[in-house]
Amino acid sequence: MPNAFFVERVEEKRLIFDEIEAHHMKVVRVKPGDELVATDGKGTLYEFVLQELSKNYSVGRMLSKKVFHHDDRTVIVSVASMKWLRLRLILEKSTELGADRIEIFNCERTVARVDQRKVEKFRRIVKEAAKQSVNPFLPEVVIHEKLPRFNSDDLNIFLDFKKESISTLQEKIRGSNVVRIIVGPEGGFTKEEIREMQQDSISVSLGSRILRTETAVIASLSFVNFSIGRM
């Protein structure tokens, strides 16, 4: 299946795309008459025939649509900010693997700090990843400029290679409405930050190997997806 395009609005059987998507269509060399796929990022995928392609917009005729209904669970990836290439990979892979929300926060050992000015940049990366993976749901992106206090009603999973295996949490994951995976900075959390998080989180390990942050996110998110039947 080819990459999806983000539809700006739907008027009966007409799909209207904005200037950005029209440019994307030109870059990938589609042309009127081609059958393509679009999403609204809210759970609907459309198959359509491209009818018109111009510099400022494009128009397609709907062939079919499929509405996806999300399960009742919310899966969150909450990660300390880091160098851009690694953070970008986490944004992309978390989106491809179906995270519902991606939280990025600063902490004491954060090397590359983030603020609210970065949120639109991060959302663009997430949007492109959703298009590439034909994900009908666009994850929410949230920035915390300091280490947040996580909701104690959620299942907050704090990755720590010294603790017991994440596999022991499979039943808890299956029984939780909100599962949050918490991954620290490249230099690790401070002892004070760990004490603070342990009030509302469960510390687990991904095994005896010390994984890069982006690898830890992919592995833990895949395990959560498997546990709740999203794979």
QUIWOTA-V624029 format. One record per residue. N is the residue number from 1. SS is DSSP state (@ for helix, = for strand, . for the rest). Layout:
BEGIN
n->[N;N]
ss->[SS;SS]
END
This chain:
BEGIN
n->[1;2;3;4;5;6;7;8;9;10;11;12;13;14;15;16;17;18;19;20;21;22;23;24;25;26;27;28;29;30;31;32;33;34;35;36;37;38;39;40;41;42;43;44;45;46;47;48;49;50;51;52;53;54;55;56;57;58;59;60;61;62;63;64;65;66;67;68;69;70;71;72;73;74;75;76;77;78;79;80;81;82;83;84;85;86;87;88;89;90;91;92;93;94;95;96;97;98;99;100;101;102;103;104;105;106;107;108;109;110;111;112;113;114;115;116;117;118;119;120;121;122;123;124;125;126;127;128;129;130;131;132;133;134;135;136;137;138;139;140;141;142;143;144;145;146;147;148;149;150;151;152;153;154;155;156;157;158;159;160;161;162;163;164;165;166;167;168;169;170;171;172;173;174;175;176;177;178;179;180;181;182;183;184;185;186;187;188;189;190;191;192;193;194;195;196;197;198;199;200;201;202;203;204;205;206;207;208;209;210;211;212;213;214;215;216;217;218;219;220;221;222;223;224;225;226;227;228;229;230;231]
ss->[.;.;.;=;=;=;.;.;=;=;=;.;.;=;=;=;=;.;@;@;@;@;@;@;@;@;@;.;.;.;.;.;.;.;=;=;=;=;=;.;.;=;.;=;=;=;=;=;=;=;=;=;=;.;.;.;.;=;=;=;=;=;=;=;=;=;=;.;.;.;.;.;.;=;=;=;=;=;=;=;.;.;.;@;@;@;@;@;@;@;@;@;@;@;@;@;.;.;.;.;=;=;=;=;=;.;.;.;.;.;.;.;.;.;.;@;@;@;@;@;@;@;@;@;@;@;@;@;@;@;@;@;@;.;.;.;=;.;.;=;=;=;=;=;.;.;.;.;.;.;.;.;.;.;=;=;=;=;=;.;.;.;.;.;=;@;@;@;@;@;@;@;@;@;.;.;.;=;=;=;=;=;=;.;.;.;.;.;.;.;@;@;@;@;@;@;@;.;.;.;.;=;=;=;=;.;.;.;.;.;.;.;@;@;@;@;@;@;@;@;@;@;@;@;@;@;@;@;.;.;.]
END
